[in-house]
Amino acid sequence: MISKAKGFAYVKADYNYISYYKDGKWDEGHLRPEDTLTISATSTSLHYGQQCFEGLKAYRRKDGKIQLFRVEDNARRFQTSCERMMMPTVSIEKFVDAVKKTVLANAEFVPPYESKHTLYIRPFMIGVGDNLGLRPAPEFIFSIIVSPVATYFDGDAKCVNMGVSDYDRAAPYGTGAVKVGGNYAASMYPQVEARKQGFADCLFLDPKTHTRIEEVGAANFFGITKDGDYITPKSPSILNSITNRSLKYIAQHILGLKVIEEDIYIDQLDHLVEAGACGTAAIITPIGSITYKGHKHVFPASKVMGETTKKLYELLIGIQFGDIKDPNDWITVL
């Protein structure tokens, strides 16, 4: 068994999964040792970005068993992304079965419970086949790769500093709500620029008015108000984060907090005492400050994870690693 992961970087596992769509149907799919693909140079995924992906994790429990967290929700979100990108959907059963097979075939790459590291699972679909014109691909590949990972941001419970980007992550009526590569490609340049300035990542505002917080480059945004409420932005161009949905449930049903989904204006942050980024990769990363147009807003919880954020974090990872009872049929034990 691998002892621990080396940051959030790719480590080749023993097997990955692949399935081909041709003549209107998917094949059975199979595991294979190669982690390369041979596709047509005219594939729509290469020229027009016809692709989408998912991100989830497998967790090693204290008793040594492996479990998945909300895998069916990932399958549903994958279907939504496929539909938006004019690609054939994968049934929930096929998606879940493929994830299970891939994880079990690479069980030795799931880090031990004590490390609190995980096996990251990346299902994706790409349009392939000969197709020069702008139209949906004639064929598709659905594949799953895995890699042991630590957390996305360095420092775990230490707060990170964010800078607000002048660029847009996604268009107002574009693809911001689905998990497609173009959204992330658009965030690479702003992210690099933010890191040059000493920030952990950049924060994107709404593309229409540039006044409301939307997302961090690779995660949702949330805050804890002075009244102790859990608040997170609501927008049609924000990815429907499964982690954020889980935190909202935990906040309301376990901690008894009021959950608010509404606009959070970048120049009106004084009502927040804690802030954070959340997602499969980020888990929960506390945000200590946000710099906007030269002004640095420092949250009261600016050095380490705030009290409420810490409770949310401990409950979330407790459920994910099997230490806390699954509250809502989120867990699949392999």
N, C-alpha and C positions, 0 to 999 in steps of 0.2 A: 504493500500500500504506500502511496505517496505520502510523505510526512507533512508537507504543507505546500502552499502555492507560492509562486514568485510574482507578487504583485498582480495587476490585472493585465496579463500578457498571455499570448497563445502558447500552450504546450501541447504538442501532438499526442493524442491518445491512441489507443490501439485500433479503434474502429469508428467509422462514421456511417450514417444512413443515407441512402439515396433512392429516389423513386422517380420514374419518368412518366410524363403525360404525353400521349401521342394518340392520334385518331379519336379524340374525344374521351379518353379514359386514362386513369392512372394504372400503372402496373402494381404488382404486389409489393415492390420495394425490397431492399436487402441491405445488409451490413457489408462493409468492405474496409480493407486496411488503408487504401490510398486516400489522401486528403487533397487531391487535385482533381480538376474538371477539364475535360476537353469539349469545347463548344464551338459553334460556327462563329467566324469573325463578324458576321452580320447579325448576331443575336440582338434582340431588342433590349436586353438587359445591359449590354455594352453601350449602345448608341442612344437609347431613349430612356434609360433608367427604369425599365419595367421589371421591378423586383420588390420584394418586401421581406421582412424578417421578424423574428421574435427573440425574446431573451427571458430565460428562467433558470432556476438552479435546482440541483439535487443536494440534499443535506445528509450528513452522517449523524445518526442519533447516538446517544450515550451507550445504548445497547448494541451498537454496531450496525443496525439496520439502516437502510437508505430510504429517504422519503422525498417526495416532490411537493411543491407548494402551489396550489391553485392552477394546476396544469390545464384543466378544462377551460379556464378563463383565458389562458394564453391561446388555446386552440380557437376560441370564439373571436378573439381580437385578430388572430391571424386570418380568419375567414373574412373579417371586415376589411382588412388591408388588401387581401386578394381581390375582393369585389371592387374596391376603389381603383385598383391598378389593372382592371380587366384581365384577371388571371383566374384559372379554375380553382375553386375552393378545395380544401382538403377536409374530409369529414372529421368531426371531433374524435371519433373512434380511431381512425387511421393516424391522426396526429398524436394522440395519447399513446397508442400502441408503439409508434415509431420512437417516441421519446423514451418509453420504458425499455424497449429493446436496446437502444443506444446507450442508456445509462448502465443497464445491467452488464452489457458487453464491456463496459469500461469501469466496472465497479472499483478496481484497484486505483483509479485516478480520483475517486471521491476522497478528499482529505479527511483525516480523523476528526472526531468530534472536538477534541481538546484544542485544535488549531483554530476553530471557528471559521475555517476557510471552506469553500464549496466547490462543486463542479458546475461551471457555467455551461448552459445548454443554448445553442444558437440554431434554431430551425430557420430556414430561409427558402425562398422560391425565386427563380429567375426565368425570364423568357429566353428561349433558345431556338435554334433552327434558322434556316435561310430566310431573311426578311429585311430587305433594304428600305422599304417604305415605312412611313409612320402608321403602323397598325399593330394590333396585338399579335404576339408571337404565335406560330403554329404549334410549338411544342414547349414544354416546361420541365424544369427540374425542381423537385422538392428534396431538400437535403438537411441533415442535422450534423453539426460538429459540436464537440465538447472540449472543455479545457478546465483544469483546476485553476481557481482564482482566489485572490485575497479581495480587499475592498477596492473600489474604483478610485476614490480619493485617498491620499495618504493621511495618516494621523488618527484614523478612527474617531474617537470622541472629541478630538480637538476641533475648534471652530475654524472654518476657512473664510477667506475674504473674496467677495465677488465684485466684478465690475460690470456696469450696464453697457451693453453693446448698442451701437448706432445702427447695426444691421438687423435685418429681419430673419427669423428662423424659417418662417413659412408665410405664404400669402393668406389674406383674410378668408378666401373661399378655396384654398388649395388643399394640400395633403397633410397639414399639421396634425390632424387628429388620428392619422394612421401611421404605422411604423414602417416607413420606407426610407431607403438610403439617401434620397435627395435631401430630406430634412436635415440629416446629419452632415452630409457633404457641405451644405450651406452654412453650417455652424462651425466648420473647421477653421476657416480664416479668422473669424471673430474670436474663437477660442485661443488660437495661437497668439493673436494680438493681445488678448487679455493676460495670458501667461507671461508675455514679454514685460507687461507692466506689473507683474508680481501677484496677479490674482490667480486663484485656483481654477476659475472658469468664468464664463460670462453669463449674464442674465439677459434674457430677451424680453422686450416689451411688445405689446400688441402691435401688429403691423399696420393697423388703420390709423391710430392716433398717437402711438408711441408715448402713452401716458400710464398704461396699466401693465403690471407684471404678468408675464405668461409662464415661461419655463427657463430653467437652466439648460445648457446645451444638451445634456444627456439625462435630465431628471425633472420631475415636477417640483414646484415650489409650495411650501406651506409655512404658516406662522402660528404662534400662540399669542393671543391678545392679552391685554392687561386684565380682562375679565376672565381669563382662563379658557377662552374658546379656541377651537381648532379652526383655522381659516385657510382656505386655498382658492386660487383663482378658478373661475369658470369661463371657458371660451371655446368656440367651435374649432379653434386652431391649436388646441392643447391636446397632447396624447393622453388617452384614457389610461392612466397609470394603474396597474393592478396593485402595486405597493401603496399608492395613495388611497385607493379604494379600501384597502385593508386597514390602513391607519385611521381612516374616517370611521370605519366600523369599530375598531378598538377604542378610539376616542369616545365615541358615543355610547357603545353598549358595554364596555368594560370599565372605562374611567369615568363615565357619566358626564362627559364634556358636551357642550353645544358645538355642533359642526356647522360651519358657515361656508357656503360657496358663493363668492361674490367678487367683484372687481377690487383689486388691491392697487392703489395708485402709488407710483414710484416716489412721488413727492409728499406722501402722507403715510409714513412708516412709524410714526411715534406711538401708535396704538399697539404695536407689536413688541413683546418682551423677548420672544424667541423666534428664530427663523431657521429653515432647513431645506435641503434638497433631498428628495426621496425617489427611489427607483430600484429595479432589480439589481443593477450594478452598484449604485451608490448606497443602497439600503437606506440609512438615514445619515446624512452628513450635515451637521449643524453649521449655520452661516453666522459668522460673527459681525460682519459689516458688509454694506453695499455702497459702492462708490458710483455716483451719478453726476455727470457734468462737473467733475472736480470736487464735489461735496461728498464726504465720507460719513455715512450714517452708521453709527455703532449701536448694536443692540445691547440691552442690559446683560444678556448672556452672550458675551463676546469672546470668551477664552475657551471654555469647555461647554459641552452639551448642557442645555438648561434642564431644570427639574422635570418639566412635563415632557419635553422631547426625549429625555432619558427613559422615562416610564414607557413611552410609546415604543422606543427602540428595544428595550428589554422584553416587553411583551411580544413584539413582532418576532424577534429572533428566537425567543423562547418557544413560540409556536412553530416556527420554521425548523428548529432543531429537535423538536419533540419533547421539550422540557415542560411545556404548558399545554394543556388539553386543547385540541382543535375546537374552536368555538362555532364553526359554521361549515363543516365538511370541506375544508380547504386542503386537507392533507391526503396524499396517496402514498401508502407504504409499499415499497417494492419487495 
